[in-house]
Amino acid sequence: MPSALNDTSDILSLLHSRRSGSAKAMTGPGPSDAEITAILAAAIRVPDHGKLAPWRFILFEDEARVRLGEVLRTCVLEDDPQASSERLEQERGRFLRAPVIVGVISRVREGIAIPEWEQVLSAGAVCENILLAAHAMGYVANWITEWCAYHPRVKDALGLTAGERVAGFIYIGTSTVALEDRPRPDIDKLLTRF
């Protein structure tokens, strides 16, 4: 079978070795501007029925991570005026855990022939491609949402519009700990043949 790749075994090794690293155990360095561009160029190479690009990106680095932390702290305090100082500091530091965070925003267009589900899946594929590209560059990445992805005031602060939601915040950096693999499902138990 012909292959467009020079060494398929290298690609499979990369796919088989990908694992998430905890955002709590990340530090710098993170990807450079050129590497971020390369990661996002890989991210958009996903199935996209109708060529809609039903996703966009928000990049958090440097002071932007601090500003978002203040938004999170304010939201928690408004929701719970009795929130502990520890909780408020946790939220202030949430986006400081990694040097670079890419927010992937799913933006579904309704009333068209392309099903919403396919548009959402395309945004999920973008998230996975970011993980794979970061891994290929030697970084560790973690795709998470947490409460802030769903909070209306956070969504407003991020500039999300109708039909948009956070598909994930992808934390990218260097792990401070050795990555451990987790048990993987048994493929034979997941596979049926029709």
Backbone as a ProteinNet text record, in pm:
[ID]
protein_1_A
[PRIMARY]
MPSALNDTSDILSLLHSRRSGSAKAMTGPGPSDAEITAILAAAIRVPDHGKLAPWRFILFEDEARVRLGEVLRTCVLEDDPQASSERLEQERGRFLRAPVIVGVISRVREGIAIPEWEQVLSAGAVCENILLAAHAMGYVANWITEWCAYHPRVKDALGLTAGERVAGFIYIGTSTVALEDRPRPDIDKLLTRF
[TERTIARY]
84.9	0	89.3	71.9	158.1	131.5	237.1	225.5	284.6	219.3	271.4	378.3	395.6	492	618.2	731.3	857.5	870.1	824.1	839.5	714.2	623.8	496.9	518.2	622.3	644.5	675.3	742.3	767.5	637.6	547.8	419.1	338.8	335.3	261.3	324.2	455.9	522.9	482.8	477	433.9	291.3	200.8	61	48.6	124.1	115.4	179.4	265.7	334	269.4	171.2	109.2	34.4	56.6	-18	-27.9	-126.6	-145.1	-55.1	-9.4	63.8	-20.4	-14.6	-96.3	-57.4	-157.8	-131.9	-66.3	-98.2	-41.9	107.2	157.4	298.8	373.8	332	398.5	478.1	577.8	659.5	706.8	789.8	850.2	971.4	1021.2	973	847.5	776.9	664.1	700.9	610.9	641.2	663.5	754.7	783	668.8	671.8	568.8	566	684.9	690.8	634.6	662.9	610.1	459.5	410	263.9	197.2	256.2	201.4	200.9	309.1	316	213.1	194.7	95.2	-44.7	-76.3	-209.6	-228.3	-119.4	-128	-161	-107.1	-142.2	-284.4	-324.2	-456.8	-568.3	-552.6	-662.5	-668.2	-579.4	-579.8	-673.8	-798.4	-897.2	-1012.9	-1091.3	-1214.2	-1302.4	-1356.9	-1436.6	-1541.3	-1648.1	-1756.2	-1811.9	-1811.3	-1862.9	-1760.1	-1637	-1529.8	-1574	-1631.6	-1687.6	-1585.6	-1479.3	-1387	-1469.3	-1539.7	-1629.7	-1555.5	-1446.7	-1364.2	-1276.1	-1228.2	-1129.7	-1045.3	-942.2	-846.5	-833.9	-809	-770.5	-640.3	-536	-405.3	-384.1	-344.5	-314.5	-167	-91.9	47.7	84.1	193.5	242.8	133.2	112.9	18.5	-128.3	-159.3	-297.8	-342.3	-249.7	-282.8	-316.7	-246.2	-272.5	-409.2	-437.6	-566.5	-683.6	-670.3	-778.8	-792	-681.5	-686.9	-765.6	-750.9	-828.6	-977.1	-1009.2	-1149.6	-1206.9	-1131.4	-1179.2	-1198.4	-1101.5	-1110.6	-1235.6	-1260.7	-1377.5	-1506.8	-1513.3	-1633.9	-1662	-1558.5	-1577	-1625.3	-1564.6	-1601.4	-1744.8	-1786.3	-1923.8	-2023.3	-1985.7	-2074.4	-2077.3	-1963.9	-1952.1	-1869.3	-1935.4	-1861.8	-1783.6	-1816.8	-1746.8	-1633.7	-1599.8	-1494.6	-1365.4	-1297.5	-1174	-1064.1	-968.8	-855.3	-776.4	-773	-704.2	-771.7	-905.1	-978.5	-956.3	-958.2	-938.5	-798.6	-699.5	-562.7	-550.4	-621.4	-621.1	-672.4	-781.9	-839.2	-749.3	-690.1	-597.8	-482	-439	-325.7	-359.9	-488.3	-529.6	-461.8	-454.3	-396.7	-247.6	-186.8	-42	28.4	-48	10	100.2	75	155.9	192.5	302.8	343.3	254.1	187.8	101.2	-26.8	-138.9	-268.4	-339.7	-390.7	-469.1	-613.8	-699.3	-842.5	-898.4	-961.2	-1025.6	-1174.4	-1224.7	-1364.7	-1441.4	-1539.4	-1628.7	-1735.3	-1753.4	-1855.7	-1947.5	-2058.4	-2155.3	-2242.9	-2258.2	-2353.7	-2480.2	-2591.6	-2719.8	-2794.3	-2892.7	-2977.6	-2909	-2806.6	-2738.9	-2741.6	-2697.5	-2704.8	-2604.6	-2500.3	-2398	-2448.2	-2461.3	-2513.5	-2424.7	-2489.7	-2417.8	-2314.6	-2353.9	-2265.3	-2132.8	-2138	-2016	-1928.4	-1990	-1914.6	-1844.5	-1914.9	-1856.8	-1743	-1763.9	-1657.8	-1533.8	-1552.8	-1438.8	-1357.4	-1425.5	-1354.4	-1278.5	-1336.8	-1266.6	-1142.7	-1153.7	-1038.1	-927.7	-964.6	-866.1	-790.4	-863.8	-799.6	-700.1	-739.4	-649.1	-526.2	-543.2	-426.9	-329.8	-381.8	-293	-211.8	-276.4	-205.5	-96	-129.9	-32.5	83.7	54.4	161.3	253.7	196.4	279	366.7	309.3	384.8	498.4	471	572.9	689.5	662.5	766.9	839	795.6	861.8	801.3	685.9	616.4	514.6	468.6	358.6	235.2	119.2	-3.9	-116.4	-215	-330	-453.9	-553.1	-679	-781.6	-820.5	-918.2	-1015.6	-1124.9	-1218.5	-1228.4	-1270.4	-1294.7	-1413.5	-1449	-1570.6	-1571.4	-1454.9	-1448.9	-1492.1	-1484.6	-1526.4	-1677.1	-1751.4	-1897.2	-1960.4	-1879.3	-1932.2	-1968.5	-2092.9	-2136.1	-2049.8	-2003.6	-1923.2	-1783.7	-1731.8	-1602.3	-1619.3	-1725.8	-1751.2	-1765.7	-1832.1	-1843.1	-1705.7	-1624.2	-1491.1	-1404.4	-1427.3	-1352.6	-1408	-1521.4	-1580.5	-1655.5	-1703.1	-1779.8	-1915.9	-1959.3	-2087.3	-2185.5	-2307.3	-2409.1	-2357.7	-2377.2	-2333	-2188.7	-2119.4	-1981	-1971.5	-1880.5	-1850.8	-1707.1	-1654.1	-1516.1	-1510.8	-1437.7	-1414.4	-1305.1	-1215.4	-1109.6	-1006.6	-940.7	-821	-706.3	-615.5	-503.2	-380.2	-338.2	-220.2	-98	5.1	124.5	248	337.8	461.4	557.1	638.6	736.3	697.6	694.6	653.2	763.8	724.1	819.7	834	753.3	756.8	759.6	805.2	801.1	655.8	621.8	484.6	462.4	348.2	311	197.8	203.8	94.9	-16.2	-136.6	-249.7	-292.5	-365	-414	-504.5	-487	-567.4	-670.9	-783.8	-888	-839.7	-899.4	-870.7	-946.2	-873	-935.1	-1031.6	-996.8	-1084.4	-1221.7	-1227.6	-1355.7	-1436.5	-1373	-1440.6	-1480.3	-1427.1	-1442.4	-1545.6	-1636.5	-1725.8	-1709.6	-1741.2	-1735.8	-1877.6	-1915.8	-2050.7	-2052
-117.5	0	123.6	216	333.4	425.7	494.8	586.6	720.5	828.7	962.6	996.1	911	936.1	855.1	910.8	841.4	723.4	740.3	632.8	622.3	537.2	518.8	475	394.9	346.8	462.8	568.3	685.3	755.8	765.3	830.3	748	617.7	532.3	536.1	539.1	549.9	679	787.1	915.1	904.4	848.6	835.2	744.1	635.7	540.1	593.2	692.1	744.3	870.1	926.6	1049.9	1025.1	1110.6	1105.5	1247.1	1270.6	1402.6	1416.6	1537.7	1570.5	1667.5	1658.3	1743.7	1890.5	1974.9	2118.4	2166.5	2101.5	2140.2	2111.1	2027	1988	2039.1	2156.8	2214.6	2337.5	2362.6	2482.4	2521.6	2622.7	2659.3	2571.7	2570.6	2654.8	2597.7	2689.1	2653	2680.7	2654.9	2677.2	2824.7	2847.8	2983.1	3026.8	3151.5	3200	3116	3084.4	3002.8	2863.3	2806.7	2674.4	2678.6	2785.2	2799.4	2805.2	2880.3	2888	2750.1	2674.8	2540	2447.3	2459.7	2378	2409	2536.3	2572.5	2535.4	2539.8	2495.5	2346.4	2269.7	2127	2110	2196.9	2186.4	2195.1	2279.8	2304.2	2201.2	2101.6	1996.6	1883.8	1918.4	1822	1811.3	1705.2	1699.3	1819.7	1879.4	2001.5	2003.6	1927.4	1916.9	2055.8	2092.3	2222	2333.8	2300.7	2401	2521.9	2494.5	2599.8	2659.2	2586.5	2623.5	2655.6	2554.5	2579.5	2584.8	2657.7	2673.4	2795.8	2845.9	2954.2	2938.5	3021.2	3006.5	3135.4	3119.2	3230.3	3187.2	3267.1	3234.1	3309.4	3235.3	3293.2	3268.5	3374	3364.7	3494	3493.6	3611.9	3674	3803.7	3877	3840	3785.5	3744.6	3637.9	3552.3	3448.4	3511.7	3618.6	3690.7	3758.4	3823.8	3893	3796.1	3678.9	3581.4	3529.6	3512.4	3471.9	3570	3698.3	3799.7	3788.2	3756.7	3735.4	3617.5	3508.2	3390.3	3420.6	3489.2	3526.5	3610.6	3707.3	3794.1	3714.8	3622.7	3540.1	3458.1	3396.8	3315.3	3402.6	3518	3607.9	3659.5	3688.5	3732.5	3619.5	3497.2	3382.4	3338.9	3358.7	3315	3417.1	3520.6	3624.3	3569.5	3448.4	3386.2	3292.7	3297	3208	3229.5	3121.7	3130.1	3199	3254.4	3318.2	3213.8	3089.3	2983	2957.9	2953.8	2931.5	3047.5	3169.7	3286.2	3286.1	3245.9	3238	3124.3	3015.8	2904.5	2952.5	3028.3	3076.2	3181	3265.5	3366	3297.1	3182.3	3112.5	3001.9	2981.1	2867.8	2869.6	2985.1	2991.9	3023.5	3018.5	3034.7	2900.3	2791.3	2658	2619.4	2672.4	2640.9	2772.2	2774	2898	2939.2	2842.3	2871.5	2791.5	2858.3	2790.6	2834.2	2737	2766.2	2734	2834	2811.3	2777.3	2661.9	2623.2	2649.1	2735.3	2776.2	2710.2	2630.1	2567.2	2669.2	2689.5	2785.9	2721.3	2676.8	2602.8	2700.2	2670.3	2744.2	2661.3	2722.1	2651.2	2686.9	2605.1	2633	2607.7	2522.8	2486.8	2335.2	2286.3	2142.3	2061.4	2123.9	2051.5	2030.7	1906.3	1881.6	1944.4	1993	2051.9	1954.4	1827.3	1725.8	1719.2	1727.1	1722.3	1844.8	1958.7	2080.2	2071.3	2015.6	1998.7	1896.8	1787.9	1687.7	1746.3	1834.1	1898	1979.5	2049.1	2125	2030.4	1915	1816.3	1763.3	1744.3	1698.4	1803.8	1931.2	2039.2	2027.6	2004	1989.4	1874.3	1761	1645.8	1675.3	1743.7	1776.8	1869.3	1958.4	2042.9	1956.1	1859.9	1769.3	1693.1	1643	1564.7	1650.9	1770.1	1858	1899.9	1932.3	1969.4	1851.7	1731.8	1611.6	1588.4	1606.8	1587.3	1684.1	1800.8	1901.3	1880.9	1781.8	1753.4	1821.2	1883.5	1946.4	1850.3	1882.5	1809.6	1898.9	1838	1915.6	1847.6	1928.5	1879.1	1952.9	1876.6	1931.5	1922.6	2037.1	2040.5	2156.6	2151.9	2264	2326.8	2252.9	2299.4	2395.2	2440	2519	2645.4	2704.5	2834.9	2829.3	2712.8	2700.8	2717.6	2699.4	2700	2820.7	2899.9	3012	3128	3178.6	3282.4	3409.1	3449.7	3572.7	3551.4	3431.4	3400.8	3399.4	3336.9	3333.3	3474.5	3561.9	3702.3	3768.6	3744.6	3805	3756.6	3633	3578.6	3625	3691.3	3740.5	3635.2	3529.7	3428	3483	3446.1	3493.1	3376	3402.9	3298.3	3184.5	3061.4	2945.1	2905	2982.6	2950.1	2893.5	2799.4	2746.7	2695.7	2682.6	2637.9	2487.1	2445.7	2302.2	2253.8	2342	2305.3	2413.5	2410.7	2490	2390.2	2410	2318.5	2383.3	2329.1	2376.9	2311.2	2390.9	2338.8	2391	2301.3	2341.4	2225	2229.3	2125.1	2062.9	1932	1864.3	1869.8	1889.7	1887.8	1748.5	1654.8	1517.1	1421.9	1300.6	1198	1162.3	1152.9	1117.7	968.9	936	795.9	763.4	645.9	603.9	547.5	558.2	501.3	374.5	288	167.7	208.1	143.7	170.8	60.8	94	-7.6	-120.6	-235	-350.6	-332.8	-319.3	-294.8	-406.7	-530.9	-643.8	-631.8	-565.9	-548	-432.6	-350.4	-235	-257.4	-360.8	-383	-489.8	-456.6	-556.9	-547.8	-651.3	-651.8	-671.8	-592.9	-596.6	-689.3
0	0	0	-94.8	-99.6	18.3	59.8	172.7	135	177.6	154.4	257	355.7	462.3	438.3	475.8	457.8	552.2	674.5	772	856.9	813.5	882.9	1027.2	1051.7	1188.2	1282.7	1235.1	1320	1356.1	1259.5	1285.9	1385.3	1367.1	1460.5	1599.4	1607.7	1738.1	1807.8	1732.1	1788.7	1842	1761.8	1804.3	1925	1926.3	2037.1	2165.2	2154.8	2273.7	2330.3	2259.7	2308.2	2437.4	2533.4	2658.4	2711.6	2790.6	2850.9	2972.3	2993.6	3115	3195.8	3324.6	3410	3394.3	3378	3372	3501.2	3612.1	3741.7	3750.9	3660.8	3664.9	3542.4	3492.5	3375.5	3414.7	3334.2	3347.7	3208.6	3199.3	3072.6	3046.7	2928.3	2820	2755.1	2692.1	2609	2464.9	2373.8	2232.7	2201	2108.5	2058.8	1966.8	1924.7	1831.5	1704	1650.4	1528	1553.3	1670	1702.3	1723.8	1784.9	1800.9	1664.6	1573.1	1437.2	1372.4	1388.7	1331.5	1395.6	1527	1597.4	1544.7	1527.9	1478.9	1331.9	1253.9	1113.9	1107.5	1201.4	1209.6	1260.8	1352.7	1414.9	1312.1	1213.5	1118.9	1005.9	1009.4	908	951.2	974	1023.6	925.2	936.5	857.2	889.6	786.4	801.6	690.6	711.8	613.6	583	457.2	415	420.1	460.2	469.8	552.7	669.6	755.4	852	879.5	988.1	1113.4	1167.5	1280.4	1413.9	1417	1535.6	1516.3	1625.8	1625.4	1750.8	1762.2	1871.2	1951.7	2080.9	2168	2234.2	2217.1	2272.1	2402.8	2505.3	2636.2	2666.2	2676.7	2717.5	2788.7	2857.4	2927.1	3014.7	3001.1	3086.8	3062.4	2945.7	2919	3018.2	3061.5	3159.9	3294.1	3328	3453.6	3446.7	3333.9	3318.6	3329.2	3266.1	3275.2	3417.8	3487	3626.6	3711.8	3683.6	3756.4	3724.5	3598.3	3560.7	3638.7	3646.9	3718.9	3866.8	3924.3	4066.4	4091	4005.4	4019.9	4007.9	3913	3895.9	4020.5	4075.7	4195.9	4311.2	4326.5	4436	4420.8	4297.6	4274	4301	4265.3	4287.3	4433	4501.7	4640.5	4718.1	4771.8	4845.8	4965.6	5009.6	5122	5076.4	4948.1	4897.5	4975	5002.5	5080.9	5000.4	5070.8	5004.3	4923.9	4972	4897.7	4763.2	4765.4	4639.8	4544.6	4595.8	4509.9	4448.9	4526.1	4473.1	4371.7	4395.6	4299.9	4164.4	4167	4040.9	3975.6	4055.6	4001.8	3928.3	3978.2	3919.4	3820.9	3795.1	3710.9	3573.9	3511	3376.5	3378.6	3496.6	3507.6	3514.1	3510.1	3526	3409	3292.4	3174.6	3105.4	3032.8	2968.1	2851.7	2788.7	2673.5	2689.1	2667.5	2665	2538.3	2464.2	2344.7	2377.2	2370.6	2384.1	2247	2236.1	2110.8	2127.4	2042.3	2049.3	1935.9	1972.5	1875.6	1838.2	1708.7	1666	1563.1	1612.6	1532.5	1453.8	1326.1	1243.2	1231.6	1268	1263.8	1136.4	1103.4	988.5	855.9	857	732.3	718.5	603.4	576.9	657.8	706.9	781.8	924.3	970.1	1104.8	1213.5	1318	1431.3	1486.5	1497	1553.6	1476.6	1343.7	1263.2	1288.7	1310.2	1338.1	1474	1572.1	1705.6	1700.7	1629.1	1616.1	1549.7	1453.5	1387.9	1488	1578.9	1683.3	1775.9	1806.1	1887.6	1816.9	1686.8	1609.4	1609.8	1607.4	1617.6	1750.1	1858.3	1989.8	1988.8	1933	1928.7	1844.3	1732.3	1650	1723.4	1805.4	1886.2	1981.1	2046.5	2136.8	2063.1	1945.8	1869.2	1820.6	1772	1722.8	1836.7	1951.2	2066.9	2107.9	2110	2145.1	2045.3	1915.9	1813.2	1831.4	1889.6	1912.5	2046	2122.3	2248.6	2369.2	2351.5	2463.4	2522	2639.6	2700.3	2689	2673.1	2658.3	2735.9	2772	2847.5	2798	2752.3	2700.9	2813.3	2866.9	2975.4	2953.3	3024.7	3021.4	3159.8	3257.3	3393.6	3396.1	3514.2	3533.4	3448.7	3430.8	3364.2	3217.9	3155.6	3016.1	3000.2	3109.4	3103.2	3173	3238.8	3316.7	3223.6	3232.8	3138.6	3141.7	3260.2	3264.7	3208.4	3223	3160.9	3009.2	2962.6	2818.6	2762.2	2835.9	2793.5	2787.7	2888.9	2893.5	2777.2	2733.2	2620.1	2485.7	2487.8	2364	2285.7	2352.7	2282.7	2242.6	2124	2072.1	2066.7	2024	2014.4	1926.4	1970.9	1895.9	1923.6	2007.6	2040.5	2181.7	2199.3	2332.1	2333.3	2450.9	2465.4	2443.5	2340.3	2318.4	2411.7	2445.7	2538.3	2552.9	2667.4	2688.9	2681.3	2587.5	2570.9	2634	2746.9	2817.7	2753.2	2722	2655.7	2727.7	2760.9	2826.3	2837.4	2940.2	2969.6	3102.8	3106.9	3229.2	3333.8	3457.5	3569	3628.3	3580.2	3629.9	3510.2	3534.6	3430.6	3402.4	3274.8	3238.4	3256.6	3312.3	3330.2	3233.9	3177.4	3091.1	3178.2	3131	3202.3	3131.2	3199	3131	3014.7	2903.9	2785.1	2767.3	2706.1	2686.3	2595.7	2612.7	2529	2397.4	2289.2	2158.5	2122.5	2155.9	2122	2188.5	2304.2	2371.4	2314.3	2234.3	2175	2029.7	1970.2	1825.8	1796.9	1707.8	1649	1498.6	1431.5	1284.1	1231.7	1137.2	1082.3	961.4
[MASK]
++++++++++++++++++++++++++++++++++++++++++++++++++++++++++++++++++++++++++++++++++++++++++++++++++++++++++++++++++++++++++++++++++++++++++++++++++++++++++++++++++++++++++++++++++++++++++++++++++

